[in-house]
Amino acid sequence: MITALVLTSLAALFGLCLPRLLRPMPPPDEPASAGYPESMTAELDPGDEEYLAWLADHLWPEDEYLDVEPTTDGEEGSGGSVCR
């Protein structure tokens, strides 16, 4: 009885995953994130940047990466960066 339940569960799982397994692969020249509208390197408007900084400060007040640390080039950078 248990064997039948396990086999049925595996068959159902395989049936649910089959469409993803048969999906065609993207061409090699196409970036992996081409299907997503977000960009990890997009420049934000100053207002959006300030809002995100405020939000991060209120959601994670003890986050050490939000601390500003001086760098060797005289500019201030966010904490957590490695100075070389």
Secondary structure, 3 states (H helix, E strand, C coil): CHHHHHHHHHHHHHHHHHHHHCCCCCCCCCCCCCCCCCCCCCCCCHHHHHHHHHHHHHHCCCCHHHCEEECCCCCEEECCCCCC
